[in-house]
Amino acid sequence: MENRIGKSYVARKALFAKGLRDGRLTVQEIEEALPSGTLTAAERWLLYYSLRAAQVEIIDEVTGQVDHGFLLEQEAAPSEH
């Protein structure tokens, strides 16, 4: 059945399960499971967005920084009154 569904689907499903269970994933885990060329840019963006929406923290293992996506850009933008 895996061949019919596709390896990237199975990998994404496993990532979500691990992320929901642990509450976090590293960028490196995601990139290892879904190397470049596995997903389109839009699919990759949607994966990261969906993980964040599910309250899975995405951390860069090298720098230790949490990937908040666009959240930091929105917070940094001056508010208009």
SEZAKOL-178375 format. One record per residue: residue number from 1; x, y, z of N, C-alpha, C in turn. Coordinates in Angstrom, 2 decimals, m for minus. Atoms other than C-alpha are relative to their C-alpha. Layout:
[node NUM, [X, Y, Z], [X, Y, Z], [X, Y, Z]]
...
% end
This chain:
[node 1, [0.82, m1.20, 0.00], [0.00, 0.00, 0.00], [0.87, 1.26, 0.00]]
[node 2, [m0.89, m1.17, m0.08], [2.95, 2.35, 0.67], [0.32, 0.54, m1.39]]
[node 3, [m0.32, m0.46, 1.35], [3.83, 2.47, m3.04], [m1.17, 0.74, m0.63]]
[node 4, [1.17, m0.66, 0.57], [0.27, 3.42, m3.95], [m0.21, 1.37, 0.61]]
[node 5, [0.22, m1.27, m0.69], [0.05, 6.20, m1.36], [1.17, 0.95, m0.26]]
[node 6, [m1.18, m0.82, 0.22], [3.59, 7.47, m1.77], [0.82, 0.14, 1.27]]
[node 7, [m0.91, m0.06, m1.14], [6.62, 7.65, 0.45], [m0.06, 1.35, 0.71]]
[node 8, [0.04, m1.30, m0.67], [6.30, 11.39, 1.09], [m1.22, 0.11, 0.90]]
[node 9, [1.19, 0.00, m0.85], [2.77, 10.90, 2.45], [0.28, m0.75, 1.30]]
[node 10, [m0.32, 0.80, m1.17], [3.97, 8.18, 4.81], [0.99, 0.75, 0.90]]
[node 11, [m0.98, m0.77, m0.77], [6.93, 10.36, 5.88], [m0.66, 1.18, 0.71]]
[node 12, [0.71, m1.12, m0.63], [4.66, 13.37, 6.53], [m0.87, m0.47, 1.15]]
[node 13, [0.86, 0.56, m1.05], [2.26, 11.24, 8.53], [0.83, m0.37, 1.23]]
[node 14, [m0.90, 0.37, m1.10], [5.14, 9.89, 10.64], [0.52, 1.25, 0.72]]
[node 15, [m0.47, m1.25, m0.60], [6.47, 13.43, 11.19], [m1.08, 0.62, 0.88]]
[node 16, [1.10, m0.56, m0.78], [3.07, 14.65, 12.35], [m0.21, m0.78, 1.28]]
[node 17, [0.20, 0.83, m1.19], [2.68, 11.71, 14.72], [1.08, 0.27, 1.03]]
[node 18, [m1.11, m0.27, m0.92], [6.12, 12.32, 16.23], [m0.10, 1.41, 0.57]]
[node 19, [0.13, m1.38, m0.45], [5.56, 16.07, 16.40], [m1.11, 0.17, 1.02]]
[node 20, [1.11, m0.09, m0.95], [2.20, 15.71, 18.13], [0.33, m0.71, 1.31]]
[node 21, [m0.37, 0.75, m1.19], [3.58, 13.12, 20.53], [1.03, 0.76, 0.85]]
[node 22, [m1.10, m0.64, m0.72], [6.74, 15.06, 21.44], [m0.20, 1.51, 0.19]]
[node 23, [0.22, m1.44, m0.07], [5.44, 18.60, 20.90], [1.05, 0.81, m0.72]]
[node 24, [m1.06, m0.71, 0.71], [8.49, 19.44, 18.81], [0.62, m0.90, m1.06]]
[node 25, [m0.81, 0.65, 1.03], [10.47, 18.52, 15.71], [1.17, 0.92, m0.31]]
[node 26, [m1.10, m0.85, 0.44], [13.81, 19.73, 14.47], [m0.10, 0.17, m1.52]]
[node 27, [m0.06, m0.25, 1.44], [14.29, 21.26, 11.05], [0.75, m1.15, m0.67]]
[node 28, [m0.82, 1.07, 0.55], [16.91, 18.58, 10.49], [m0.79, m1.31, m0.14]]
[node 29, [0.84, 1.20, 0.09], [14.42, 15.75, 11.22], [m0.94, 0.11, m1.20]]
[node 30, [0.93, m0.21, 1.10], [11.97, 17.23, 8.74], [0.73, m0.12, m1.33]]
[node 31, [m0.74, 0.02, 1.26], [14.59, 17.74, 6.04], [0.56, m1.38, m0.30]]
[node 32, [m0.50, 1.36, 0.21], [16.00, 14.23, 6.55], [m1.14, m0.91, m0.49]]
[node 33, [1.15, 0.82, 0.39], [12.53, 12.68, 6.24], [m0.52, 0.37, m1.39]]
[node 34, [0.51, m0.50, 1.28], [11.62, 14.83, 3.23], [1.07, 0.85, m0.68]]
[node 35, [m1.10, m0.76, 0.61], [14.80, 15.78, 1.36], [m0.46, 0.89, m1.14]]
[node 36, [0.26, m0.93, 1.09], [14.93, 18.53, m1.23], [m0.46, m0.77, m1.24]]
[node 37, [0.53, 0.65, 1.19], [12.90, 17.63, m4.30], [m1.16, m0.94, 0.29]]
[node 38, [1.09, 0.90, m0.37], [10.44, 15.47, m2.36], [m1.34, 0.72, m0.09]]
[node 39, [1.21, m0.81, 0.00], [7.87, 18.26, m2.02], [0.23, 1.26, m0.81]]
[node 40, [m0.11, m1.31, 0.65], [7.14, 21.38, m4.02], [0.18, 1.04, 1.10]]
[node 41, [m0.16, m1.07, m0.98], [7.85, 24.70, m2.33], [m1.31, 0.25, 0.74]]
[node 42, [1.30, m0.22, m0.62], [4.12, 25.13, m1.68], [m0.35, m1.12, 0.98]]
[node 43, [0.26, 1.13, m0.90], [3.81, 21.65, m0.17], [0.85, 0.07, 1.26]]
[node 44, [m0.90, m0.12, m1.16], [6.82, 22.26, 2.08], [m0.48, 1.12, 0.92]]
[node 45, [0.53, m1.11, m0.80], [5.40, 25.62, 3.21], [m1.22, m0.46, 0.78]]
[node 46, [1.22, 0.49, m0.64], [2.06, 23.94, 3.96], [0.32, m0.98, 1.13]]
[node 47, [m0.41, 0.93, m1.05], [3.80, 21.20, 5.96], [0.44, 0.77, 1.25]]
[node 48, [m0.48, m0.78, m1.14], [5.62, 23.71, 8.18], [m1.15, 0.79, 0.64]]
[node 49, [1.15, m0.77, m0.50], [2.46, 25.84, 8.49], [m0.92, m0.91, 0.82]]
[node 50, [0.89, 0.94, m0.68], [0.37, 22.81, 9.46], [0.59, m0.50, 1.31]]
[node 51, [m0.65, 0.42, m1.25], [2.90, 21.65, 12.03], [m0.10, 1.10, 1.06]]
[node 52, [0.13, m1.12, m0.95], [2.94, 25.11, 13.63], [m1.43, 0.15, 0.48]]
[node 53, [1.41, m0.12, m0.36], [m0.87, 25.23, 13.56], [m0.42, m1.08, 0.99]]
[node 54, [0.26, 1.09, m0.93], [m0.90, 21.90, 15.40], [0.79, 0.17, 1.30]]
[node 55, [m0.79, m0.36, m1.18], [1.31, 23.59, 18.03], [1.22, m0.90, 0.19]]
[node 56, [m1.26, 0.73, m0.03], [4.37, 21.55, 17.12], [1.11, 1.03, m0.15]]
[node 57, [m1.12, m0.93, 0.03], [7.49, 23.56, 17.91], [1.05, m0.53, m0.97]]
[node 58, [m1.02, 0.39, 0.98], [10.02, 23.50, 15.06], [1.28, 0.72, 0.37]]
[node 59, [m1.25, m0.52, m0.54], [13.57, 23.96, 16.28], [1.16, m0.33, m0.94]]
[node 60, [m1.22, 0.25, 0.75], [16.83, 24.35, 14.38], [1.00, m0.60, 0.97]]
[node 61, [m0.90, 0.74, m0.89], [19.12, 21.78, 15.98], [1.36, 0.68, 0.13]]
[node 62, [m1.33, m0.63, 0.01], [22.25, 23.74, 15.05], [0.01, 1.27, 0.84]]
[node 63, [0.00, m1.30, m0.69], [21.27, 27.18, 16.35], [m0.84, 0.00, 1.27]]
[node 64, [0.90, 0.04, m1.15], [18.62, 26.17, 18.88], [m1.17, 0.95, m0.12]]
[node 65, [1.08, m0.97, 0.18], [16.28, 28.80, 17.46], [m1.30, m0.70, m0.39]]
[node 66, [1.32, 0.51, 0.33], [12.57, 28.12, 17.25], [m0.47, 0.70, m1.27]]
[node 67, [0.53, m0.55, 1.24], [11.07, 28.60, 13.78], [m1.46, 0.36, 0.23]]
[node 68, [1.36, m0.47, m0.21], [7.95, 30.72, 14.30], [m0.68, 0.35, m1.30]]
[node 69, [0.59, m0.36, 1.28], [7.33, 31.22, 10.60], [m0.12, 1.50, m0.13]]
[node 70, [0.23, m1.42, 0.19], [5.80, 34.61, 9.92], [m0.38, 0.72, 1.28]]
[node 71, [0.44, m0.59, m1.25], [4.82, 35.19, 13.55], [0.93, 1.12, 0.45]]
[node 72, [m0.94, m1.03, m0.44], [7.99, 37.13, 14.36], [m0.07, 1.24, m0.86]]
[node 73, [0.11, m1.16, 0.89], [7.61, 39.34, 11.30], [m1.22, 0.82, 0.34]]
[node 74, [1.22, m0.71, m0.36], [4.06, 40.22, 12.33], [0.17, 0.74, 1.30]]
[node 75, [m0.22, m0.64, m1.29], [5.10, 40.97, 15.90], [0.95, 1.18, m0.12]]
[node 76, [m1.00, m1.06, 0.14], [8.02, 43.11, 14.75], [m0.55, 1.20, m0.77]]
[node 77, [0.56, m1.11, 0.80], [5.87, 45.19, 12.38], [m0.66, 1.00, 0.93]]
[node 78, [0.62, m1.03, m0.85], [4.85, 48.51, 13.93], [m1.51, m0.01, m0.20]]
[node 79, [1.46, m0.01, 0.10], [1.16, 48.65, 14.71], [m0.47, 1.39, m0.39]]
[node 80, [0.55, m1.28, 0.44], [m0.88, 51.35, 13.04], [m1.16, 0.36, 0.89]]
[node 81, [1.10, m0.45, m0.88], [m3.19, 53.40, 15.23], [m0.91, 0.93, m0.73]]
% end
